[in-house]
């Protein structure tokens, strides 16, 4: 495509978006500025500044996508359903299913100003404050898992039962569909998970699917959550999937694209260890300690590796939403290897 054609398409999309905003927002004055957020590997997000108000526009990425991936309409439905619960989420504004407006489906939600923290060591806050931030994160997750999904109209948001069996099959296929080379570590991890798949225990909750520190906005300078973001992978599933995924940060290396706490002195940092986090979560939900924790952790490493392989493949194809996509490919093998090391704890 020539630069002239690209410019023409951009102008047409701006005109179409202007028309849609005028029809959708009663107080729209006719002027907007759209700026892409630098972070994010999945659905591209933009700050929509109208001058008098700000929103976030979240869309599907461009290009050919894996089946069922990047369903922004599911995100919109979910945050709409959670509005009247005690789970902190942005306010949904409008969903646009017309691909002709900006080239793909998108939705608007409220812009929540606050602190996004990227390093689980929490260098921005004092040691005395760190446990309260971790407490807020764990309690927010417990609140999500306590939501009666039938009562909020999400009884058909996923398939209850056999979550890990279905997810293992799904992500193994997704990984194979986006694989760019042979990774013996990944193959071995998949085989271990298949051999150690626990029986379904009947637990089912709304799960976030990507619950981690940088997908949460805190009120400025407070250990209080203003909004949980990035619900792209949310579904009905086993709540331990979210908890184990969150706890992965304790086992990820300090350097690299995803910061972890491996090798750090948690006592000196005044950050709770894995057992403390699990106890706190179980207390918040009023449940017993989880069985099969090693499987849950190993699966989390596998699933993240499979997701990042997809990000890497989109980067190679030119469809990724961030320039980090190619670098993410380097994480797949180390994540699979860490997952295998986790299995030795069985």
Rosetta silent file (secondary structure, phi, psi, omega in degrees, C-alpha in Angstrom):
SEQUENCE: XXXXXXXXXXXXXXXXXXXXXXXXXXXXXXXXXXXXXXXXXXXXXXXXXXXXXXXXXXXXXXXXXXXXXXXXXXXXXXXXXXXXXXXXXXXXXXXXXXXXXXXXXXXXXXXXXXXXXXXXXXXXXXXXXXXXXXXXXXXXXXXXXXXXXXXXXXXXXXXXXXXXXXXXXXXXXXXXXXXXXXXXXXXXXXXXXXXXXXXXXXXXXXXXXXXXXXXXXXXXXXXXXXXXXXXXXXXXXXXXXXXXXXXXXXXXXXXXXXXXXXXXXXXXXXXXXXXXXXXXXXXXXXXXXXXXXXXXXXXXXXXXXXXXXXXXXXXXXXXXXXXXXXXXXXXXXXXXXXXXXXXXXX
SCORE:     score description
SCORE:     0.000 S_00000001
   1 L     0.000  131.673  179.292    0.000    0.000    0.000 S_00000001
   2 L   -73.463  162.377  178.395    1.379    3.434   -0.942 S_00000001
   3 H   -62.619  -32.772  178.550    1.728    6.239    1.610 S_00000001
   4 H   -65.688  -44.672  178.617   -1.021    8.120   -0.243 S_00000001
   5 H   -62.689  -41.843  179.593   -3.412    5.158    0.034 S_00000001
   6 H   -61.616  -43.419  179.407   -2.566    4.754    3.723 S_00000001
   7 H   -63.943  -40.403  179.618   -3.220    8.446    4.359 S_00000001
   8 H   -63.609  -45.241  178.971   -6.530    8.255    2.480 S_00000001
   9 H   -61.050  -41.030 -179.978   -7.663    5.216    4.480 S_00000001
  10 H   -63.068  -43.246  179.249   -6.717    6.952    7.733 S_00000001
  11 H   -63.698  -40.395  179.093   -8.709   10.049    6.792 S_00000001
  12 H   -64.069  -41.247  179.441  -11.719    7.913    5.876 S_00000001
  13 H   -66.756  -39.317  176.994  -11.547    6.075    9.200 S_00000001
  14 H   -61.583  -40.516  178.028  -11.274    9.353   11.112 S_00000001
  15 H   -64.894  -43.556  179.907  -14.366   10.625    9.296 S_00000001
  16 H   -65.651  -39.748  178.018  -16.254    7.407   10.023 S_00000001
  17 H   -66.380  -40.637  176.501  -15.207    7.505   13.695 S_00000001
  18 H   -56.575  -46.373  179.990  -16.271   11.146   13.911 S_00000001
  19 H   -62.327  -43.581 -179.139  -19.708   10.191   12.568 S_00000001
  20 H   -64.894  -42.884  179.250  -19.990    7.264   14.998 S_00000001
  21 H   -62.652  -40.299  179.524  -18.973    9.402   17.980 S_00000001
  22 H   -63.158  -34.940 -179.874  -21.524   12.051   17.010 S_00000001
  23 H   -80.237  -23.168 -171.031  -24.243    9.398   16.907 S_00000001
  24 H   -99.425  -40.460 -175.673  -23.099    7.680   20.118 S_00000001
  25 L  -102.778  113.913 -175.456  -22.035   10.405   22.573 S_00000001
  26 L   -58.804  -30.120 -176.025  -24.785   12.976   23.259 S_00000001
  27 L  -104.251   18.974  179.271  -22.280   15.676   24.272 S_00000001
  28 L   -65.931  129.836 -175.465  -19.740   15.098   21.485 S_00000001
  29 L   -99.766   -1.794  175.040  -18.506   18.481   20.191 S_00000001
  30 L   103.458    0.883 -178.793  -16.913   17.303   16.953 S_00000001
  31 L  -130.308  136.988  176.433  -13.231   17.155   17.894 S_00000001
  32 L  -148.930  155.818  173.980  -11.131   14.229   19.100 S_00000001
  33 E  -129.329  129.880 -176.296   -7.527   13.156   19.429 S_00000001
  34 E  -114.064  124.646 -179.212   -6.575    9.487   19.371 S_00000001
  35 E  -133.326  126.892 -176.883   -3.274    8.304   20.867 S_00000001
  36 E   -75.364  135.060  171.724   -2.185    4.683   21.184 S_00000001
  37 L   -72.177  136.709 -175.878   -1.038    3.405   24.558 S_00000001
  38 L   -69.575  -35.182 -175.772    2.468    1.991   24.187 S_00000001
  39 L   -78.633  161.912  174.760    1.891   -0.998   26.465 S_00000001
  40 L   110.055  132.951 -179.401   -0.109   -4.073   25.597 S_00000001
  41 L  -111.863   -8.572 -170.929    0.398   -7.129   23.387 S_00000001
  42 L  -107.545  -97.974 -179.421   -3.192   -8.114   22.711 S_00000001
  43 L   -87.687  119.381 -179.047   -5.985   -5.719   21.852 S_00000001
  44 L   -58.379  136.432 -179.640   -4.616   -2.274   20.900 S_00000001
  45 E  -121.896  144.117 -175.800   -5.892    0.447   23.235 S_00000001
  46 E  -132.757  144.228  170.787   -6.075    4.174   22.558 S_00000001
  47 E   -84.236  118.246  177.646   -6.695    7.274   24.629 S_00000001
  48 E  -100.254  104.120 -175.497   -9.631    9.074   23.042 S_00000001
  49 E  -101.711  116.415  179.199   -9.337   12.694   24.164 S_00000001
  50 L   -97.943    3.621 -177.936  -12.351   14.880   23.437 S_00000001
  51 L    92.399  -56.492  179.385  -10.914   17.855   25.273 S_00000001
  52 L   -92.178  -12.897 -177.888  -13.636   17.976   27.897 S_00000001
  53 L  -157.177  157.407  179.037  -13.548   14.243   28.593 S_00000001
  54 E  -126.577  142.903  175.152  -11.360   11.184   28.019 S_00000001
  55 E  -132.188  170.862  170.682  -12.249    7.634   27.103 S_00000001
  56 E  -114.487  129.802  175.744  -10.354    4.492   26.202 S_00000001
  57 E  -105.039  126.015 -177.734  -10.963    2.908   22.809 S_00000001
  58 E  -124.396  126.640 -173.115  -10.114   -0.778   22.632 S_00000001
  59 E  -130.781  167.915  169.995  -10.128   -2.633   19.332 S_00000001
  60 L   -72.706  149.060  174.216   -9.167   -5.889   17.712 S_00000001
  61 L   -71.013  162.557  178.913   -5.687   -5.945   16.142 S_00000001
  62 L   -77.055  164.965  173.066   -5.361   -5.847   12.380 S_00000001
  63 L    90.297 -178.819 -179.638   -4.647   -8.874   10.220 S_00000001
  64 L   -73.928  131.565 -175.118   -5.584  -12.533   10.320 S_00000001
  65 L  -119.795  153.159  174.248   -6.378  -13.709   13.866 S_00000001
  66 L   -64.864  150.730 -178.275   -6.673  -17.080   15.554 S_00000001
  67 L   -57.364  136.635  176.270  -10.221  -18.314   16.011 S_00000001
  68 L    70.206    2.077 -178.458  -12.036  -16.816   19.045 S_00000001
  69 L   -83.679  153.373  171.431   -9.079  -14.525   19.855 S_00000001
  70 L    60.689   40.464 -177.379   -9.335  -10.798   20.662 S_00000001
  71 L   -81.348   86.118 -177.879  -13.103  -10.830   21.258 S_00000001
  72 H   -66.755  -24.561  176.348  -13.600   -7.242   22.387 S_00000001
  73 H   -66.340  -32.629  175.307  -17.348   -7.771   22.419 S_00000001
  74 H   -68.049  -40.532  176.157  -16.850  -10.363   25.180 S_00000001
  75 H   -58.270  -47.033 -177.846  -14.765   -7.844   27.137 S_00000001
  76 H   -62.168  -43.205  179.322  -17.506   -5.252   26.773 S_00000001
  77 H   -62.583  -41.166 -176.310  -20.163   -7.703   27.887 S_00000001
  78 H   -67.090  -49.795 -177.968  -18.127   -8.746   30.910 S_00000001
  79 H   -67.344  -25.426  173.805  -17.317   -5.296   32.278 S_00000001
  80 H   -66.437  -43.305 -178.858  -20.976   -4.385   31.714 S_00000001
  81 H   -67.920  -29.157 -176.963  -22.071   -7.376   33.797 S_00000001
  82 L   -87.305    1.151 -175.355  -19.616   -6.540   36.588 S_00000001
  83 L   -58.801  -36.372 -174.411  -20.798   -2.938   36.991 S_00000001
  84 L  -106.905   28.820  173.345  -23.027   -3.669   39.962 S_00000001
  85 L  -111.771 -178.930  177.094  -20.655   -6.033   41.767 S_00000001
  86 L   -92.797   18.390  173.950  -17.791   -5.207   44.139 S_00000001
  87 L   -90.574  126.543 -177.628  -15.230   -5.885   41.369 S_00000001
  88 L   -80.159  114.775  178.729  -13.565   -2.638   40.243 S_00000001
  89 E  -137.737  158.570  174.174  -13.811   -2.281   36.453 S_00000001
  90 L   -62.856  162.567  177.219  -14.001    0.625   33.991 S_00000001
  91 L   -87.024  123.506  177.473  -17.432    1.863   32.960 S_00000001
  92 E   -71.936  139.865 -178.885  -18.504    0.542   29.540 S_00000001
  93 E  -108.155  -56.229 -178.248  -19.695    3.281   27.177 S_00000001
  94 E  -163.682  148.006  176.721  -20.521    1.750   23.785 S_00000001
  95 E  -111.633  133.666  175.826  -19.674   -1.195   21.548 S_00000001
  96 E  -115.866  113.736 -179.569  -19.217   -0.791   17.783 S_00000001
  97 L   -96.238    2.231 -179.606  -19.549   -4.017   15.804 S_00000001
  98 L   -86.690  108.998 -179.067  -19.287   -2.280   12.416 S_00000001
  99 L   -63.751  -16.821 -175.763  -15.852   -3.060   10.963 S_00000001
 100 L   -77.052  -13.433 -175.951  -16.203   -0.168    8.531 S_00000001
 101 L   -73.447  -53.629  178.031  -15.784    2.526   11.206 S_00000001
 102 L  -129.135    8.626  177.740  -12.107    1.953   12.084 S_00000001
 103 L   102.410   -8.660  176.921  -11.414   -1.353   10.343 S_00000001
 104 L  -163.188  166.161  175.160  -12.388   -3.688   13.196 S_00000001
 105 L   -62.127  146.448  177.819  -14.799   -4.079   16.078 S_00000001
 106 E  -154.280  169.540  172.135  -14.090   -1.810   19.072 S_00000001
 107 E  -143.867  160.453  174.548  -15.597   -0.418   22.234 S_00000001
 108 E  -107.052  141.008  171.868  -15.325    2.656   24.426 S_00000001
 109 E  -139.143  168.931 -179.260  -14.893    2.576   28.182 S_00000001
 110 E   -64.985  149.254  173.074  -14.137    5.144   30.837 S_00000001
 111 L   -90.750  119.359 -177.214  -10.598    6.397   31.269 S_00000001
 112 L  -104.837  106.363 -179.342   -9.491    5.592   34.825 S_00000001
 113 L   -78.134  136.405  179.643   -6.635    7.815   35.937 S_00000001
 114 L   172.587 -163.382 -178.837   -4.312    6.295   38.522 S_00000001
 115 E   -96.726  126.673  168.850   -1.113    4.372   39.173 S_00000001
 116 L  -109.619  120.380 -175.841   -0.092    1.406   37.020 S_00000001
 117 L  -105.674  132.461 -172.001    2.801   -0.426   38.655 S_00000001
 118 L  -106.186  -19.697 -174.518    5.024   -2.649   36.511 S_00000001
 119 L  -109.492  117.297 -178.478    7.559   -4.082   38.935 S_00000001
 120 L   -64.604  -10.646  173.147    6.296   -6.621   41.519 S_00000001
 121 L   -75.448  -11.909  177.632    9.107   -5.482   43.836 S_00000001
 122 L    51.302   57.090  179.244    7.092   -2.236   44.138 S_00000001
 123 L   -66.105  -17.279 -177.291   10.061    0.163   44.285 S_00000001
 124 L   -75.005  -17.813 -175.683    7.649    3.095   44.074 S_00000001
 125 L  -119.849  163.802 -179.069    6.232    2.490   47.559 S_00000001
 126 L   -73.625  159.245  178.668    7.773    2.035   50.997 S_00000001
 127 H   -58.418  -36.807 -179.327    8.481   -1.396   52.432 S_00000001
 128 H   -64.568  -29.588 -176.722    5.791   -0.804   55.061 S_00000001
 129 H   -85.035  -22.039 -171.012    3.170   -0.212   52.333 S_00000001
 130 H   -57.673  -43.255  179.296    4.011   -3.208   50.115 S_00000001
 131 H   -59.693  -32.044 -178.899    1.964   -5.837   51.967 S_00000001
 132 H   -70.051  -32.284  175.746   -1.154   -3.668   51.639 S_00000001
 133 H   -67.511  -44.450  177.908   -0.752   -3.528   47.861 S_00000001
 134 H   -64.461  -37.562  177.592   -0.433   -7.307   47.686 S_00000001
 135 H   -62.641  -43.057  178.873   -3.394   -7.632   50.005 S_00000001
 136 H   -62.080  -40.781 -179.708   -5.485   -5.397   47.728 S_00000001
 137 H   -65.486  -44.149 -178.540   -4.527   -7.467   44.678 S_00000001
 138 H   -68.647  -42.249 -179.127   -5.354  -10.793   46.307 S_00000001
 139 H   -68.236  -33.707  175.657   -8.635   -9.568   47.777 S_00000001
 140 H   -63.185  -41.163  178.098   -9.677   -8.107   44.414 S_00000001
 141 H   -65.038  -42.478  178.460   -9.110  -11.508   42.828 S_00000001
 142 H   -62.067  -39.719  178.521  -11.105  -13.221   45.575 S_00000001
 143 H   -61.417  -42.180  177.764  -13.988  -10.768   45.034 S_00000001
 144 H   -59.661  -45.613 -176.197  -14.057  -11.632   41.338 S_00000001
 145 H   -72.024  -15.326  176.488  -14.165  -15.338   42.088 S_00000001
 146 H   -86.228  -12.095 -177.789  -17.015  -14.833   44.569 S_00000001
 147 L   -62.290  132.863  174.231  -19.286  -13.221   41.947 S_00000001
 148 L   -78.406  100.264 -172.727  -22.396  -15.277   41.190 S_00000001
 149 L   -67.311  -26.528  174.750  -21.975  -15.440   37.425 S_00000001
 150 L   -67.329  -42.301 -176.512  -25.546  -16.656   36.906 S_00000001
 151 L   -64.209  -30.140 -179.069  -26.931  -13.683   38.859 S_00000001
 152 L   -96.499   11.607  173.898  -25.067  -11.164   36.680 S_00000001
 153 L    82.317   24.544 -177.912  -26.187  -12.797   33.435 S_00000001
 154 L  -115.893   26.530 -179.330  -22.983  -14.633   32.561 S_00000001
 155 L   -62.647  -21.885  179.729  -24.167  -18.207   32.884 S_00000001
 156 L  -108.346   18.398 -176.014  -23.290  -18.781   29.206 S_00000001
 157 L   -76.749  -13.242  177.825  -19.975  -16.892   29.272 S_00000001
 158 L  -165.344 -177.527  179.695  -18.025  -20.151   29.254 S_00000001
 159 L  -104.653  107.827  178.468  -18.452  -23.875   29.682 S_00000001
 160 L   -62.826  144.428  176.399  -18.493  -24.885   33.354 S_00000001
 161 L    92.569  145.196  176.581  -16.571  -28.044   34.199 S_00000001
 162 L    52.935   39.411 -175.836  -13.389  -29.715   32.936 S_00000001
 163 H   -58.680  -50.933 -174.415  -11.689  -26.345   32.635 S_00000001
 164 H   -67.805  -36.180  177.912   -8.103  -27.590   32.667 S_00000001
 165 H   -61.806  -46.159 -178.709   -8.784  -30.423   30.240 S_00000001
 166 H   -69.323  -40.863 -179.010  -10.357  -28.031   27.743 S_00000001
 167 H   -67.664  -39.064  178.280   -7.755  -25.296   28.236 S_00000001
 168 H   -61.936  -42.861  178.466   -4.847  -27.679   27.856 S_00000001
 169 H   -65.286  -43.813 -177.248   -6.285  -28.922   24.577 S_00000001
 170 H   -64.037  -49.645 -174.475   -7.058  -25.408   23.356 S_00000001
 171 H   -74.603  -26.602  173.721   -3.701  -23.826   24.130 S_00000001
 172 H   -64.553  -41.413  177.944   -1.752  -26.811   22.842 S_00000001
 173 H   -68.267  -41.416  178.907   -3.552  -26.364   19.517 S_00000001
 174 H   -62.679  -41.820  179.109   -3.066  -22.584   19.578 S_00000001
 175 H   -61.793  -46.371 -178.983    0.622  -23.068   20.296 S_00000001
 176 H   -63.838  -33.477 -179.719    1.012  -25.551   17.449 S_00000001
 177 H   -70.361  -25.611 -177.265   -0.840  -23.207   15.101 S_00000001
 178 H  -111.274    4.440 -178.166    1.575  -20.350   15.864 S_00000001
 179 L   -63.642  139.400  179.440    4.803  -22.349   16.379 S_00000001
 180 L  -116.554   -7.961  176.221    7.773  -21.077   14.383 S_00000001
 181 L  -162.327  169.679  178.700   10.352  -23.658   15.475 S_00000001
 182 L   -82.557  132.044  177.249   10.640  -26.838   17.514 S_00000001
 183 L  -125.992   98.251 -178.458   10.887  -26.334   21.292 S_00000001
 184 H   -56.545  -33.592 -179.884   11.556  -29.618   23.151 S_00000001
 185 H   -62.301  -41.288 -179.191   10.868  -27.889   26.501 S_00000001
 186 H   -68.406  -42.574  178.839    7.359  -26.968   25.392 S_00000001
 187 H   -61.813  -42.304 -179.945    6.640  -30.432   24.045 S_00000001
 188 H   -66.357  -38.800  179.331    7.846  -32.018   27.305 S_00000001
 189 H   -65.773  -42.831  177.378    5.742  -29.631   29.409 S_00000001
 190 H   -59.800  -43.275  179.903    2.620  -30.396   27.394 S_00000001
 191 H   -62.982  -41.334  179.392    3.252  -34.124   27.851 S_00000001
 192 H   -63.932  -43.918 -179.379    3.681  -33.704   31.635 S_00000001
 193 H   -63.532  -41.192  178.783    0.471  -31.702   31.923 S_00000001
 194 H   -63.182  -36.023 -177.776   -1.465  -34.272   29.917 S_00000001
 195 H   -78.512  -19.571 -175.154   -0.152  -37.042   32.178 S_00000001
 196 L  -118.211   20.931 -179.250   -0.941  -35.181   35.432 S_00000001
 197 L   -62.213  118.531 -178.909   -4.297  -33.623   34.584 S_00000001
 198 L   -73.946  156.795  175.154   -6.336  -33.607   37.833 S_00000001
 199 L   -67.351  147.581  179.448   -9.948  -34.731   37.940 S_00000001
 200 L   -63.840  130.153 -178.809  -12.468  -31.927   37.726 S_00000001
 201 L  -103.362    6.930  174.763  -13.423  -30.789   41.242 S_00000001
 202 L    86.228   -5.077 -179.973  -16.458  -28.742   40.238 S_00000001
 203 L   -72.127  135.035  179.037  -15.017  -25.311   41.030 S_00000001
 204 L  -152.569  130.114  179.348  -16.137  -22.647   38.593 S_00000001
 205 E  -144.248  168.836  162.890  -15.914  -18.848   38.712 S_00000001
 206 E   -69.029  126.994  176.603  -15.524  -15.894   36.411 S_00000001
 207 E  -119.677  145.226 -176.039  -11.784  -15.828   35.856 S_00000001
 208 L   -72.888  -45.262  177.677   -9.786  -12.925   34.480 S_00000001
 209 L    93.043  -17.169  179.544   -7.259  -14.996   32.554 S_00000001
 210 L  -150.328   43.984 -173.748   -4.413  -12.459   32.734 S_00000001
 211 L   -79.270  112.457  179.377   -4.496  -11.216   36.328 S_00000001
 212 L  -154.142  169.945 -173.047   -1.226   -9.513   37.173 S_00000001
 213 H   -52.803  -47.512 -172.763    0.096   -6.319   38.703 S_00000001
 214 H   -81.781    4.678  171.241    0.233   -4.218   35.537 S_00000001
 215 H  -102.013   20.492 -179.890   -3.351   -5.029   34.562 S_00000001
 216 E  -129.308  137.586  173.348   -4.587   -3.130   37.616 S_00000001
 217 E  -105.846  124.402  175.133   -4.945    0.617   38.169 S_00000001
 218 E   -95.125  151.779  169.213   -4.519    1.857   41.742 S_00000001
 219 L   -60.233  146.885 -176.469   -5.796    5.166   43.024 S_00000001
 220 L   -53.599  119.481  175.065   -2.960    7.675   43.002 S_00000001
 221 L    70.327   14.350 -177.544   -0.638    6.980   45.911 S_00000001
 222 L  -128.063  148.937  173.923   -3.008    4.453   47.498 S_00000001
 223 L   -87.563   53.271 -178.002   -3.086    0.676   47.905 S_00000001
 224 L  -134.786  127.392 -172.609   -6.672    0.734   46.657 S_00000001
 225 E   -81.933  126.330  177.610   -7.711   -0.640   43.292 S_00000001
 226 E   -89.620  -38.644 -179.369   -9.571    1.700   40.974 S_00000001
 227 E  -161.775  140.862  170.234   -9.998   -0.681   38.021 S_00000001
 228 E   -97.844  131.991 -173.026   -8.933   -4.089   36.758 S_00000001
 229 L  -111.736  175.260  168.876   -8.122   -3.986   33.045 S_00000001
 230 L    58.357   72.025 -177.735   -7.587   -6.281   30.043 S_00000001
 231 L   -96.122   20.452 -174.946  -10.392   -8.832   30.237 S_00000001
 232 L   -55.743  -37.348 -174.312   -9.673  -10.330   26.809 S_00000001
 233 L   -98.507    9.806 -178.205   -9.029  -13.829   28.162 S_00000001
 234 L   -65.794  147.433  178.404  -11.826  -13.845   30.745 S_00000001
 235 E  -165.098 -174.340  168.038  -14.165  -16.829   30.835 S_00000001
 236 E   -91.257  129.580 -176.691  -15.840  -19.222   33.244 S_00000001
 237 E  -169.364 -167.775 -177.026  -13.208  -21.511   34.676 S_00000001
 238 L   -79.861  124.366 -175.505  -11.267  -22.837   37.609 S_00000001
 239 H   -61.526  -25.988  179.638  -10.334  -20.009   40.029 S_00000001
 240 H   -66.270  -17.876  176.761   -6.918  -21.531   40.782 S_00000001
 241 H   -63.897  -41.458  177.464   -5.934  -20.686   37.208 S_00000001
 242 H   -68.734  -44.146 -176.558   -5.987  -16.982   38.114 S_00000001
 243 H   -65.662  -43.812  179.837   -4.250  -17.449   41.462 S_00000001
 244 H   -65.906  -39.843  178.317   -1.445  -19.602   40.047 S_00000001
 245 H   -62.127  -42.035  178.323   -0.961  -17.224   37.123 S_00000001
 246 H   -63.370  -40.444 -177.986   -0.695  -14.312   39.544 S_00000001
 247 H   -72.719  -12.500  177.391    1.834  -16.197   41.678 S_00000001
 248 H   -56.402  -29.430 -177.633    4.067  -16.813   38.660 S_00000001
 249 H   -57.107  -29.083  179.604    5.594  -13.382   39.284 S_00000001
 250 H   -69.564  -18.572 -174.250    7.415  -14.833   42.280 S_00000001
 251 H  -113.265   -0.295  178.322    9.187  -17.316   39.957 S_00000001
 252 L   -89.618  148.685 -178.396    9.954  -15.117   36.958 S_00000001
 253 L   -66.695  159.292 -178.954   13.443  -13.547   36.596 S_00000001
 254 L   -69.759  -34.902 -177.443   14.085   -9.928   37.506 S_00000001
 255 L   -96.440  164.115  178.489   15.341   -8.976   34.061 S_00000001
 256 L   111.567 -176.065 -175.958   13.549   -9.284   30.769 S_00000001
 257 L   -69.051  -32.192  179.061   10.268   -8.155   29.273 S_00000001
 258 L  -116.669  111.923 -176.170    8.193   -9.435   32.216 S_00000001
 259 L   -76.475  136.449  175.946    9.666   -8.546   35.580 S_00000001
 260 L  -128.274 -167.049 -175.962    9.516  -11.147   38.347 S_00000001
 261 L  -122.510   16.028 -179.184   10.914  -11.695   41.811 S_00000001
 262 L   -57.178  129.448  176.835   13.027  -14.814   41.312 S_00000001
 263 L    83.186   -4.715 -179.501   16.028  -14.765   43.653 S_00000001
 264 L   -81.596  152.442  175.912   14.856  -11.715   45.588 S_00000001
 265 L   -85.165   96.254 -175.930   14.777  -11.588   49.386 S_00000001
 266 H   -64.827  -33.240  178.345   11.040  -11.262   49.914 S_00000001
 267 H   -63.632  -44.430  178.805   11.456  -10.778   53.642 S_00000001
 268 H   -64.973  -35.614  178.838   13.774   -7.820   53.103 S_00000001
 269 H   -77.880  -14.082 -175.695   11.361   -6.363   50.540 S_00000001
 270 L    62.780   44.405  177.928    8.451   -7.000   52.920 S_00000001
 271 L  -114.912  132.743 -178.355    6.566   -8.834   50.170 S_00000001
 272 L   -63.518  143.981  177.579    4.455  -11.900   51.006 S_00000001
 273 L   -83.759  179.687 -174.304    5.701  -15.260   49.776 S_00000001
 274 H   -60.404  -45.449 -179.125    3.669  -17.775   47.800 S_00000001
 275 H   -63.163  -37.212  178.617    2.275  -19.643   50.799 S_00000001
 276 H   -66.494  -42.128  178.248    1.193  -16.376   52.441 S_00000001
 277 H   -62.020  -44.290 -179.909   -0.557  -15.250   49.252 S_00000001
 278 H   -62.928  -44.473  179.109   -2.372  -18.578   48.962 S_00000001
 279 H   -61.792  -43.281 -179.801   -3.470  -18.458   52.615 S_00000001
 280 H   -61.795  -44.828  179.244   -4.686  -14.885   52.258 S_00000001
 281 H   -62.293  -46.987 -178.279   -6.664  -15.747   49.142 S_00000001
 282 H   -63.734  -37.564  176.326   -8.225  -18.834   50.694 S_00000001
 283 H   -63.985  -42.636 -179.663   -9.192  -16.868   53.799 S_00000001
 284 H   -63.270  -30.050  179.682  -10.792  -14.165   51.631 S_00000001
 285 H   -98.802  -10.266 -178.747  -12.859  -16.808   49.869 S_00000001
 286 L    68.910   41.483 -178.793  -13.456  -19.051   52.862 S_00000001
 287 L  -125.891  167.824  177.537  -12.015  -22.148   51.183 S_00000001
 288 L   -80.137  163.241  177.294   -9.408  -24.797   51.961 S_00000001
 289 L   -58.417  143.142 -175.083   -5.864  -24.751   50.570 S_00000001
 290 L   -72.021  143.847  168.016   -5.793  -25.902   46.924 S_00000001
 291 L   -86.414  163.478  173.778   -4.829  -29.383   45.859 S_00000001
 292 L    61.660   32.284 -177.876   -2.706  -29.925   42.742 S_00000001
 293 H   -59.717  -37.674  179.976   -0.895  -26.597   43.155 S_00000001
 294 H   -60.966  -41.801  177.459    2.122  -27.867   41.194 S_00000001
 295 H   -62.960  -45.527 -178.462   -0.104  -28.646   38.218 S_00000001
 296 H   -58.573  -42.660  179.245   -1.774  -25.246   38.415 S_00000001
 297 H   -66.605  -48.025 -178.878    1.588  -23.489   38.372 S_00000001
 298 H   -60.118  -40.526  178.225    3.056  -25.619   35.584 S_00000001
 299 H   -62.916  -38.896 -179.482   -0.057  -25.043   33.489 S_00000001
 300 H   -61.977  -41.786  177.456    0.251  -21.287   34.015 S_00000001
 301 H   -64.306  -42.700  178.651    3.795  -21.286   32.636 S_00000001
 302 H   -61.282  -47.679 -176.151    2.695  -23.368   29.661 S_00000001
 303 H   -63.949  -43.383  177.911   -0.299  -21.153   28.911 S_00000001
 304 H   -63.244  -40.337  177.086    1.708  -17.931   29.103 S_00000001
 305 H   -60.596  -41.588  179.473    4.349  -19.459   26.822 S_00000001
 306 H   -66.008  -39.916  177.959    1.622  -20.403   24.330 S_00000001
 307 H   -62.352  -46.644 -177.176    0.136  -16.903   24.460 S_00000001
 308 H   -69.036  -27.219  174.024    3.513  -15.263   23.874 S_00000001
 309 H   -64.593  -38.821  175.833    4.227  -17.597   20.978 S_00000001
 310 H   -65.098  -40.040  176.576    1.066  -16.225   19.391 S_00000001
 311 H   -60.764  -45.317  179.953    2.219  -12.655   20.089 S_00000001
 312 H   -60.936  -44.624  179.991    5.584  -13.463   18.495 S_00000001
 313 H   -63.005  -40.858  177.077    3.940  -14.980   15.424 S_00000001
 314 H   -63.881  -35.207  176.900    1.748  -11.904   14.986 S_00000001
 315 H   -62.894  -43.425  178.150    4.898   -9.799   15.261 S_00000001
 316 H   -63.413  -34.403 -178.850    6.534  -11.780   12.463 S_00000001
 317 H   -83.539   -5.516  179.678    3.393  -11.379   10.384 S_00000001
 318 L    82.893   16.664 -175.879    3.284   -7.637   11.043 S_00000001
 319 L  -111.363    6.227 -176.376    0.005   -7.753   12.988 S_00000001
 320 L   -74.238  153.572 -177.902    1.197   -7.245   16.574 S_00000001
 321 L   -91.040    4.084 -179.378   -0.103   -4.337   18.634 S_00000001
 322 L  -150.643  149.919  179.062    3.291   -3.514   20.133 S_00000001
 323 L   -74.056   -4.320  176.258    6.908   -3.321   19.000 S_00000001
 324 L   -79.307  -10.120 -169.805    7.755   -5.663   21.881 S_00000001
 325 H   -55.188  -45.157 -178.380    6.114   -8.558   20.078 S_00000001
 326 H   -63.612  -42.086 -179.829    9.252   -9.938   18.466 S_00000001
 327 H   -64.513  -27.564  179.186   11.172   -9.790   21.742 S_00000001
 328 H   -62.883  -27.664  179.532    8.371  -11.713   23.423 S_00000001
 329 L   -60.941  -27.230  179.269    9.283  -14.712   21.313 S_00000001
 330 L   -70.828  -14.982 -177.321   12.487  -15.070   23.296 S_00000001
 331 H   -86.220  -17.006 -171.929   10.479  -15.760   26.450 S_00000001
 332 H   -61.419  -51.753 -178.817    8.665  -18.855   25.187 S_00000001
 333 H   -63.746  -45.725  177.693   11.487  -21.377   25.712 S_00000001
 334 H   -61.671  -36.654  177.973   12.520  -20.007   29.165 S_00000001
 335 H   -65.654  -42.706  177.857    8.895  -20.061   30.341 S_00000001
 336 H   -62.602  -39.996  179.039    8.484  -23.660   29.203 S_00000001
 337 H   -65.029  -40.274  177.501   11.731  -24.561   30.979 S_00000001
 338 H   -66.521  -37.096  175.645   10.559  -22.900   34.192 S_00000001
 339 H   -60.695  -41.296  177.672    7.285  -24.776   33.924 S_00000001
 340 H   -64.459  -40.059  177.884    9.234  -28.030   33.700 S_00000001
 341 H   -62.988  -35.924  178.298   11.283  -27.083   36.763 S_00000001
 342 H   -61.803  -34.508 -178.032    8.051  -26.444   38.622 S_00000001
 343 H   -65.702  -20.662  179.302    6.938  -30.017   37.927 S_00000001
 344 L   -70.068  -12.901  177.725    9.861  -31.303   39.983 S_00000001
 345 L   -80.553   -9.320 -178.915    8.039  -29.999   43.046 S_00000001
 346 L   -59.494    0.000    0.000    5.340  -32.632   42.536 S_00000001
